[in-house]
């Protein structure tokens, strides 16, 4: 499972979501960084800043761009 997580890509940018350095990941969460990984209702992992853009900029209520989600709307309790 951990090996898979190191290759997870953001559905909106295609960038790898989790940093290779676990200390950097810990720093992201402790400082509330916009680069921290966050999981949306569809089950996909986004970088916080990308999920924020996706949920707060038009078109609102859009479906997840990940091909595995096919039409699933993206939500998160923080927005």
N, C-alpha and C positions, 0 to 999 in steps of 0.2 A: 504493500500500500504506500509506504513512504517513497519508494522508488517511483511509483506512478505520479505522486504529487509533485515531484521535482520536474516533471515534464508538462504539467497542466498549463494550458494557454488561455489567455483572456479571450472570450468570444468576440469582443469588439476590436481588439488591436492585434491579436495573434501573438502577443508577447508572453513569455513565460511568467507566470504569476508569482511563484515562490522563489525567493533568492536562494542561491546555492549555500550561502553561509547562514547557519541557524542563528548565530548571534545577531546578524542583520535583521532576520525575521523577528526576533525578540525585540530588537530596538524599534522596528516599525510599529509593533503593537504597544509598546510602552510609551511611545511618543505620539501615538494616534496619527501616524504618518498616512498620507494619502496613497502611499505605495503598498500599504498592507493588504494582504489577500482577504477577500470577503466573499462568502458564499451566498448566492441569491436563491430565491424560492424555486427556481427551475433546477437547482442542483449544480449549476456551473459556478466556477470560481472566477472572480473578477478582481482587478486591482481596485481599491476603494475609489480612486479618482475617476476611473473609467465607468464604474457602476453609477457613481454620482452623475456623471454626464449623461449616461444612458437613461437614467430615471428622471432627470430634471430638465432635459432639453427635448424639444419636439423631434419626432412624433411621440407623444406621451402614450403609455400603455402598449408599447411595442413588444413584439414577441422576441424571445432570445434568438440571436443570430447563429447560435450553435446548431449545426445540422442534426444533432441528436435530439434536440428539444422540439423541433417542428411545431411551431405555432404556440408554444407555451409562453404565457405572459410572465414578465419578470417583475418581482416584487421583493421588498426587503423591509423588515420591521423598523429600520432606522429612517426610512423615507416616508 
